[in-house]
Amino acid sequence: MTFNSAHDAPPVVLIHGLWVTPRSWEHWIAYYASQGIHVLAPAWPGVEGEVEDLRANPSAMAGVGLKEVVDRYDALVQGLERPPILIGHSFGGAIVQLLLDRGLGSAGVAIDSAAVKGVLPLPLSTLRSTWPVLRNPANKDKAVGLSPRQFRYAFANTLSEEESLAAYNRYHVPGSAKVLFQGAFANVNPQAATRVDFANDRRAPLLFIAGGADHIVPPKVNKANARLYRKSTAITDYQEFPGRSHLTIGQDGWQEVADFALAWAVDHTSVPQ
């Protein structure tokens, strides 16, 4: 779809996940912009800058919590003239859910979304993907990265070793372990940062997109997340792309996912009351 002018197109805010930067959206930014869309892809607090610099010195992201991240996007969204379409990947998908629950955005798309509080399935592949960080409680206030081998299992299991290494070198940075701990232990924390009101009838429409071969967030996790929203009359949809890894926004065929996400969001755009 191509918009005739910026006035016709709703703005799109792209929200990255853990262990990457806004660079992970580089294809989508150019693709959407070519269609006349105003695209914003801001960084999490502490993740400003180039991948190479953040690898050399990741100290700025150490100890950053999920509330600080969500509050940054909250301020950005409220500063826009029009309610934007929110599209998030991985923990960015959880952030989309939290922002919609606050009454922000005109539509939301959560791609391979990290689970929010209340989602119960915990597949072995999820544990294996996150164990390098969660196995040591002392990591909580650190910025911790993945090795190329760990990255391939977690993010790029459907890619060749060469393709995975190229993606690792292009996108991967150490991530705030605090965010991962907050997500992992949300179901035993009454004040969890990932609490969402699943019965919120006033939130904007929400689409879950899952990759059929995702190791970090297998489809069963996204399905369970989507089912929790049955308590609400607001629109909630689910779409699965078979054979796609967690790196679905960057691996070959990303255009199909980008097209589906945008078309769905435009078709369902609303302004929450």
C-alpha atoms as a printed R data frame, in Angstrom:
    type eleno elety resid chain resno       x       y      z
1   ATOM     1    CA   MET     A     1   0.000   0.000  0.000
2   ATOM     2    CA   THR     A     2   1.226   3.504 -0.841
3   ATOM     3    CA   PHE     A     3  -0.092   6.671  0.746
4   ATOM     4    CA   ASN     A     4  -0.494   9.818 -1.334
5   ATOM     5    CA   SER     A     5   0.860  12.076  1.366
6   ATOM     6    CA   ALA     A     6   2.041  12.124  4.947
7   ATOM     7    CA   HIS     A     7  -1.415  13.405  5.849
8   ATOM     8    CA   ASP     A     8  -2.998  10.149  4.657
9   ATOM     9    CA   ALA     A     9  -0.609   7.856  6.495
10  ATOM    10    CA   PRO     A    10  -0.782   7.227 10.217
11  ATOM    11    CA   PRO     A    11   2.677   7.488 11.775
12  ATOM    12    CA   VAL     A    12   4.326   4.215 12.732
13  ATOM    13    CA   VAL     A    13   6.455   3.724 15.842
14  ATOM    14    CA   LEU     A    14   8.746   0.681 15.690
15  ATOM    15    CA   ILE     A    15   9.858  -0.676 19.070
16  ATOM    16    CA   HIS     A    16  12.881  -2.958 19.206
17  ATOM    17    CA   GLY     A    17  13.509  -5.743 21.680
18  ATOM    18    CA   LEU     A    18  16.252  -6.924 23.994
19  ATOM    19    CA   TRP     A    19  19.768  -7.668 22.690
20  ATOM    20    CA   VAL     A    20  19.325  -5.452 19.607
21  ATOM    21    CA   THR     A    21  18.979  -1.752 18.736
22  ATOM    22    CA   PRO     A    22  16.709   0.228 16.364
23  ATOM    23    CA   ARG     A    23  19.049  -0.958 13.610
24  ATOM    24    CA   SER     A    24  17.109  -4.238 13.714
25  ATOM    25    CA   TRP     A    25  14.288  -2.326 11.971
26  ATOM    26    CA   GLU     A    26  16.479  -0.900  9.199
27  ATOM    27    CA   HIS     A    27  14.658  -2.734  6.399
28  ATOM    28    CA   TRP     A    28  11.217  -1.829  7.717
29  ATOM    29    CA   ILE     A    29  12.099   1.843  8.198
30  ATOM    30    CA   ALA     A    30  13.142   2.278  4.576
31  ATOM    31    CA   TYR     A    31  10.277   0.107  3.298
32  ATOM    32    CA   TYR     A    32   7.557   1.987  5.148
33  ATOM    33    CA   ALA     A    33   9.089   5.386  4.421
34  ATOM    34    CA   SER     A    34   9.026   4.573  0.701
35  ATOM    35    CA   GLN     A    35   5.255   4.192  1.045
36  ATOM    36    CA   GLY     A    36   4.803   7.719  2.380
37  ATOM    37    CA   ILE     A    37   4.719   6.800  6.054
38  ATOM    38    CA   HIS     A    38   6.348   8.802  8.812
39  ATOM    39    CA   VAL     A    39   8.361   6.179 10.710
40  ATOM    40    CA   LEU     A    40   9.984   6.528 14.101
41  ATOM    41    CA   ALA     A    41  12.249   3.883 15.650
42  ATOM    42    CA   PRO     A    42  13.590   5.311 18.906
43  ATOM    43    CA   ALA     A    43  16.025   3.454 21.125
44  ATOM    44    CA   TRP     A    44  15.502   2.194 24.631
45  ATOM    45    CA   PRO     A    45  17.224   4.241 27.356
46  ATOM    46    CA   GLY     A    46  20.912   3.347 27.288
47  ATOM    47    CA   VAL     A    47  20.703   1.855 23.796
48  ATOM    48    CA   GLU     A    48  21.283   5.083 21.908
49  ATOM    49    CA   GLY     A    49  24.195   4.872 19.501
50  ATOM    50    CA   GLU     A    50  25.729   2.423 17.069
51  ATOM    51    CA   VAL     A    51  25.925  -1.297 17.677
52  ATOM    52    CA   GLU     A    52  29.702  -1.268 17.554
53  ATOM    53    CA   ASP     A    53  29.977   1.448 20.226
54  ATOM    54    CA   LEU     A    54  27.446  -0.242 22.509
55  ATOM    55    CA   ARG     A    55  29.361  -3.494 22.330
56  ATOM    56    CA   ALA     A    56  32.540  -1.701 23.316
57  ATOM    57    CA   ASN     A    57  30.827   0.019 26.251
58  ATOM    58    CA   PRO     A    58  27.382  -1.321 27.271
59  ATOM    59    CA   SER     A    59  27.402   0.301 30.714
60  ATOM    60    CA   ALA     A    60  24.622   2.810 29.885
61  ATOM    61    CA   MET     A    61  22.019   0.045 29.561
62  ATOM    62    CA   ALA     A    62  23.001  -1.796 32.749
63  ATOM    63    CA   GLY     A    63  20.200  -1.667 35.317
64  ATOM    64    CA   VAL     A    64  17.632  -0.107 32.973
65  ATOM    65    CA   GLY     A    65  14.172  -1.380 33.915
66  ATOM    66    CA   LEU     A    66  11.078  -1.976 31.826
67  ATOM    67    CA   LYS     A    67   9.153   0.957 33.317
68  ATOM    68    CA   GLU     A    68  11.850   3.377 32.196
69  ATOM    69    CA   VAL     A    69  11.662   1.933 28.699
70  ATOM    70    CA   VAL     A    70   7.861   2.085 28.506
71  ATOM    71    CA   ASP     A    71   7.796   5.617 29.919
72  ATOM    72    CA   ARG     A    72  10.164   6.784 27.182
73  ATOM    73    CA   TYR     A    73   7.857   5.481 24.457
74  ATOM    74    CA   ASP     A    74   4.835   6.843 26.323
75  ATOM    75    CA   ALA     A    75   6.289  10.360 26.205
76  ATOM    76    CA   LEU     A    76   7.196  10.046 22.543
77  ATOM    77    CA   VAL     A    77   3.750   8.784 21.525
78  ATOM    78    CA   GLN     A    78   1.948  11.486 23.476
79  ATOM    79    CA   GLY     A    79   4.093  14.097 21.757
80  ATOM    80    CA   LEU     A    80   2.880  13.107 18.282
81  ATOM    81    CA   GLU     A    81   0.068  14.987 16.554
82  ATOM    82    CA   ARG     A    82  -1.767  11.759 15.667
83  ATOM    83    CA   PRO     A    83  -2.049   8.451 17.538
84  ATOM    84    CA   PRO     A    84   0.465   6.175 15.833
85  ATOM    85    CA   ILE     A    85   0.454   2.539 14.867
86  ATOM    86    CA   LEU     A    86   2.694   0.749 17.359
87  ATOM    87    CA   ILE     A    87   4.715  -2.222 16.095
88  ATOM    88    CA   GLY     A    88   7.028  -4.025 18.498
89  ATOM    89    CA   HIS     A    89   9.290  -7.046 18.249
90  ATOM    90    CA   SER     A    90  10.113  -9.439 21.103
91  ATOM    91    CA   PHE     A    91  10.167  -7.340 24.301
92  ATOM    92    CA   GLY     A    92   9.030  -4.538 22.030
93  ATOM    93    CA   GLY     A    93   5.817  -6.538 21.605
94  ATOM    94    CA   ALA     A    94   5.294  -6.579 25.361
95  ATOM    95    CA   ILE     A    95   5.914  -2.823 25.368
96  ATOM    96    CA   VAL     A    96   3.224  -2.404 22.701
97  ATOM    97    CA   GLN     A    97   0.785  -4.254 24.969
98  ATOM    98    CA   LEU     A    98   1.653  -2.004 27.905
99  ATOM    99    CA   LEU     A    99   1.286   1.169 25.827
100 ATOM   100    CA   LEU     A   100  -2.095   0.089 24.429
101 ATOM   101    CA   ASP     A   101  -3.234  -0.644 27.974
102 ATOM   102    CA   ARG     A   102  -2.362   2.959 28.851
103 ATOM   103    CA   GLY     A   103  -4.728   4.121 26.103
104 ATOM   104    CA   LEU     A   104  -1.999   5.020 23.627
105 ATOM   105    CA   GLY     A   105  -1.750   4.199 19.932
106 ATOM   106    CA   SER     A   106  -4.359   3.714 17.223
107 ATOM   107    CA   ALA     A   107  -3.475   0.039 16.664
108 ATOM   108    CA   GLY     A   108  -0.781  -2.310 17.897
109 ATOM   109    CA   VAL     A   109   1.167  -5.204 16.412
110 ATOM   110    CA   ALA     A   110   3.195  -7.458 18.717
111 ATOM   111    CA   ILE     A   111   5.660  -9.597 16.750
112 ATOM   112    CA   ASP     A   112   7.146 -12.614 18.566
113 ATOM   113    CA   SER     A   113   6.070 -10.819 21.721
114 ATOM   114    CA   ALA     A   114   7.713 -11.482 25.058
115 ATOM   115    CA   ALA     A   115   5.108 -12.708 27.516
116 ATOM   116    CA   VAL     A   116   3.394 -10.299 29.879
117 ATOM   117    CA   LYS     A   117   2.263 -11.202 33.407
118 ATOM   118    CA   GLY     A   118  -0.358 -13.948 33.321
119 ATOM   119    CA   VAL     A   119   1.015 -15.891 30.355
120 ATOM   120    CA   LEU     A   120   1.800 -19.358 31.721
121 ATOM   121    CA   PRO     A   121   3.461 -21.519 29.031
122 ATOM   122    CA   LEU     A   122   7.229 -21.735 29.503
123 ATOM   123    CA   PRO     A   123   8.692 -23.909 26.720
124 ATOM   124    CA   LEU     A   124  12.098 -25.534 27.112
125 ATOM   125    CA   SER     A   125  13.399 -23.576 24.114
126 ATOM   126    CA   THR     A   126  12.510 -20.338 25.925
127 ATOM   127    CA   LEU     A   127  14.427 -21.451 29.003
128 ATOM   128    CA   ARG     A   128  17.415 -22.476 26.924
129 ATOM   129    CA   SER     A   129  17.400 -19.158 25.055
130 ATOM   130    CA   THR     A   130  17.344 -17.032 28.218
131 ATOM   131    CA   TRP     A   131  19.323 -19.252 30.579
132 ATOM   132    CA   PRO     A   132  22.707 -17.663 29.746
133 ATOM   133    CA   VAL     A   133  21.454 -14.572 31.600
134 ATOM   134    CA   LEU     A   134  18.932 -15.926 34.118
135 ATOM   135    CA   ARG     A   135  21.209 -18.636 35.511
136 ATOM   136    CA   ASN     A   136  23.146 -16.037 37.512
137 ATOM   137    CA   PRO     A   137  21.090 -13.682 39.764
138 ATOM   138    CA   ALA     A   138  24.136 -11.423 39.960
139 ATOM   139    CA   ASN     A   139  23.493 -10.484 36.335
140 ATOM   140    CA   LYS     A   140  20.344  -8.569 37.254
141 ATOM   141    CA   ASP     A   141  21.881  -5.097 37.205
142 ATOM   142    CA   LYS     A   142  24.294  -5.786 34.371
143 ATOM   143    CA   ALA     A   143  24.215  -5.589 30.600
144 ATOM   144    CA   VAL     A   144  24.694  -9.148 29.374
145 ATOM   145    CA   GLY     A   145  25.161 -10.330 25.816
146 ATOM   146    CA   LEU     A   146  24.876 -13.620 23.949
147 ATOM   147    CA   SER     A   147  27.615 -15.549 22.202
148 ATOM   148    CA   PRO     A   148  27.246 -16.143 18.444
149 ATOM   149    CA   ARG     A   149  26.216 -19.729 19.194
150 ATOM   150    CA   GLN     A   150  23.614 -18.641 21.757
151 ATOM   151    CA   PHE     A   151  22.310 -15.988 19.378
152 ATOM   152    CA   ARG     A   152  21.845 -18.514 16.603
153 ATOM   153    CA   TYR     A   153  19.811 -20.843 18.816
154 ATOM   154    CA   ALA     A   154  17.680 -18.038 20.255
155 ATOM   155    CA   PHE     A   155  17.231 -15.712 17.273
156 ATOM   156    CA   ALA     A   156  18.339 -17.353 14.057
157 ATOM   157    CA   ASN     A   157  17.756 -21.109 14.276
158 ATOM   158    CA   THR     A   158  16.325 -21.255 10.744
159 ATOM   159    CA   LEU     A   159  19.334 -19.441  9.245
160 ATOM   160    CA   SER     A   160  22.637 -20.911  8.152
161 ATOM   161    CA   GLU     A   161  25.618 -20.451 10.452
162 ATOM   162    CA   GLU     A   162  27.022 -17.838  8.075
163 ATOM   163    CA   GLU     A   163  23.723 -15.921  7.896
164 ATOM   164    CA   SER     A   164  23.307 -16.044 11.658
165 ATOM   165    CA   LEU     A   165  26.811 -14.723 12.266
166 ATOM   166    CA   ALA     A   166  26.211 -11.861  9.834
167 ATOM   167    CA   ALA     A   167  22.999 -10.961 11.697
168 ATOM   168    CA   TYR     A   168  24.811 -11.228 15.030
169 ATOM   169    CA   ASN     A   169  27.554  -8.865 13.893
170 ATOM   170    CA   ARG     A   170  25.038  -6.440 12.416
171 ATOM   171    CA   TYR     A   171  22.439  -6.279 15.213
172 ATOM   172    CA   HIS     A   172  23.448  -7.849 18.510
173 ATOM   173    CA   VAL     A   173  24.366  -5.838 21.611
174 ATOM   174    CA   PRO     A   174  24.398  -6.715 25.316
175 ATOM   175    CA   GLY     A   175  20.974  -6.195 26.866
176 ATOM   176    CA   SER     A   176  19.641  -5.052 30.213
177 ATOM   177    CA   ALA     A   177  19.356  -8.228 32.276
178 ATOM   178    CA   LYS     A   178  16.948  -6.388 34.582
179 ATOM   179    CA   VAL     A   179  14.314  -6.318 31.832
180 ATOM   180    CA   LEU     A   180  14.718 -10.039 31.240
181 ATOM   181    CA   PHE     A   181  14.462 -10.826 34.965
182 ATOM   182    CA   GLN     A   182  11.345  -8.638 35.231
183 ATOM   183    CA   GLY     A   183   9.699 -10.557 32.438
184 ATOM   184    CA   ALA     A   184  10.821 -14.009 33.573
185 ATOM   185    CA   PHE     A   185   9.563 -13.648 37.148
186 ATOM   186    CA   ALA     A   186   6.452 -11.551 36.482
187 ATOM   187    CA   ASN     A   187   4.030 -14.302 37.476
188 ATOM   188    CA   VAL     A   188   5.407 -14.421 41.022
189 ATOM   189    CA   ASN     A   189   5.535 -10.642 41.440
190 ATOM   190    CA   PRO     A   190   2.243  -8.902 42.367
191 ATOM   191    CA   GLN     A   191   3.701  -5.582 41.200
192 ATOM   192    CA   ALA     A   192   5.231  -6.899 37.981
193 ATOM   193    CA   ALA     A   193   6.232  -4.308 35.401
194 ATOM   194    CA   THR     A   194   4.470  -6.376 32.720
195 ATOM   195    CA   ARG     A   195   0.985  -6.208 34.281
196 ATOM   196    CA   VAL     A   196  -1.761  -5.618 31.704
197 ATOM   197    CA   ASP     A   197  -5.514  -5.225 32.161
198 ATOM   198    CA   PHE     A   198  -6.721  -7.953 29.815
199 ATOM   199    CA   ALA     A   199 -10.315  -6.775 30.285
200 ATOM   200    CA   ASN     A   200  -9.584  -3.255 29.063
201 ATOM   201    CA   ASP     A   201 -12.333  -2.561 26.506
202 ATOM   202    CA   ARG     A   202 -10.958   0.855 25.613
203 ATOM   203    CA   ARG     A   203  -7.589  -0.171 24.234
204 ATOM   204    CA   ALA     A   204  -6.834  -0.025 20.506
205 ATOM   205    CA   PRO     A   205  -6.918  -3.183 18.337
206 ATOM   206    CA   LEU     A   206  -4.023  -5.590 18.844
207 ATOM   207    CA   LEU     A   207  -2.490  -8.172 16.492
208 ATOM   208    CA   PHE     A   208  -0.109 -10.909 17.590
209 ATOM   209    CA   ILE     A   209   2.301 -12.222 14.953
210 ATOM   210    CA   ALA     A   210   4.216 -15.406 15.737
211 ATOM   211    CA   GLY     A   211   7.044 -17.179 13.942
212 ATOM   212    CA   GLY     A   212   6.335 -20.872 13.616
213 ATOM   213    CA   ALA     A   213   9.955 -21.869 14.360
214 ATOM   214    CA   ASP     A   214  10.687 -19.220 17.021
215 ATOM   215    CA   HIS     A   215  12.777 -20.575 19.909
216 ATOM   216    CA   ILE     A   216  12.559 -17.660 22.353
217 ATOM   217    CA   VAL     A   217   8.806 -17.140 21.966
218 ATOM   218    CA   PRO     A   218   7.240 -20.216 20.348
219 ATOM   219    CA   PRO     A   219   3.725 -19.791 18.927
220 ATOM   220    CA   LYS     A   220   2.106 -21.410 21.975
221 ATOM   221    CA   VAL     A   221   3.279 -18.456 24.088
222 ATOM   222    CA   ASN     A   222   1.777 -15.854 21.753
223 ATOM   223    CA   LYS     A   223  -1.434 -17.879 21.464
224 ATOM   224    CA   ALA     A   224  -1.741 -18.040 25.249
225 ATOM   225    CA   ASN     A   225  -1.075 -14.291 25.455
226 ATOM   226    CA   ALA     A   226  -3.752 -13.526 22.865
227 ATOM   227    CA   ARG     A   227  -6.312 -15.778 24.597
228 ATOM   228    CA   LEU     A   228  -6.047 -13.749 27.790
229 ATOM   229    CA   TYR     A   229  -7.554 -10.788 25.935
230 ATOM   230    CA   ARG     A   230 -10.836 -12.653 25.437
231 ATOM   231    CA   LYS     A   231 -11.929 -10.804 28.577
232 ATOM   232    CA   SER     A   232 -12.042  -7.608 26.492
233 ATOM   233    CA   THR     A   233 -14.395  -6.502 23.723
234 ATOM   234    CA   ALA     A   234 -11.468  -4.763 22.011
235 ATOM   235    CA   ILE     A   235 -10.198  -6.454 18.835
236 ATOM   236    CA   THR     A   236  -7.436  -9.024 19.289
237 ATOM   237    CA   ASP     A   237  -6.132 -11.107 16.347
238 ATOM   238    CA   TYR     A   238  -3.432 -13.710 15.834
239 ATOM   239    CA   GLN     A   239  -1.373 -14.571 12.759
240 ATOM   240    CA   GLU     A   240   1.357 -17.190 12.458
241 ATOM   241    CA   PHE     A   241   4.065 -17.325  9.792
242 ATOM   242    CA   PRO     A   242   5.294 -20.938  9.505
243 ATOM   243    CA   GLY     A   243   9.001 -21.674  9.556
244 ATOM   244    CA   ARG     A   244  10.130 -18.250 10.712
245 ATOM   245    CA   SER     A   245  12.607 -17.686 13.531
246 ATOM   246    CA   HIS     A   246  12.674 -15.014 16.216
247 ATOM   247    CA   LEU     A   247  14.626 -12.827 13.793
248 ATOM   248    CA   THR     A   248  11.580 -12.661 11.547
249 ATOM   249    CA   ILE     A   249  11.867  -8.893 11.066
250 ATOM   250    CA   GLY     A   250  15.332  -9.262  9.544
251 ATOM   251    CA   GLN     A   251  15.531 -12.634  7.822
252 ATOM   252    CA   ASP     A   252  14.647 -13.232  4.184
253 ATOM   253    CA   GLY     A   253  10.947 -12.784  3.562
254 ATOM   254    CA   TRP     A   254  10.550  -9.977  6.097
255 ATOM   255    CA   GLN     A   255   8.521  -7.991  3.531
256 ATOM   256    CA   GLU     A   256   5.620 -10.421  3.857
257 ATOM   257    CA   VAL     A   257   5.490  -9.844  7.598
258 ATOM   258    CA   ALA     A   258   5.885  -6.075  7.209
259 ATOM   259    CA   ASP     A   259   3.078  -5.914  4.632
260 ATOM   260    CA   PHE     A   260   0.704  -7.994  6.730
261 ATOM   261    CA   ALA     A   261   1.411  -6.009  9.903
262 ATOM   262    CA   LEU     A   262   0.851  -2.646  8.227
263 ATOM   263    CA   ALA     A   263  -2.245  -3.686  6.278
264 ATOM   264    CA   TRP     A   264  -3.863  -5.142  9.386
265 ATOM   265    CA   ALA     A   265  -3.030  -2.103 11.481
266 ATOM   266    CA   VAL     A   266  -4.333   0.375  8.899
267 ATOM   267    CA   ASP     A   267  -7.548  -1.635  8.470
268 ATOM   268    CA   HIS     A   268  -8.114  -1.705 12.224
269 ATOM   269    CA   THR     A   269  -6.839   1.733 13.211
270 ATOM   270    CA   SER     A   270  -8.978   3.402 15.837
271 ATOM   271    CA   VAL     A   271  -8.644   6.199 18.360
272 ATOM   272    CA   PRO     A   272  -9.231   4.906 21.917
273 ATOM   273    CA   GLN     A   273 -11.838   6.822 23.853
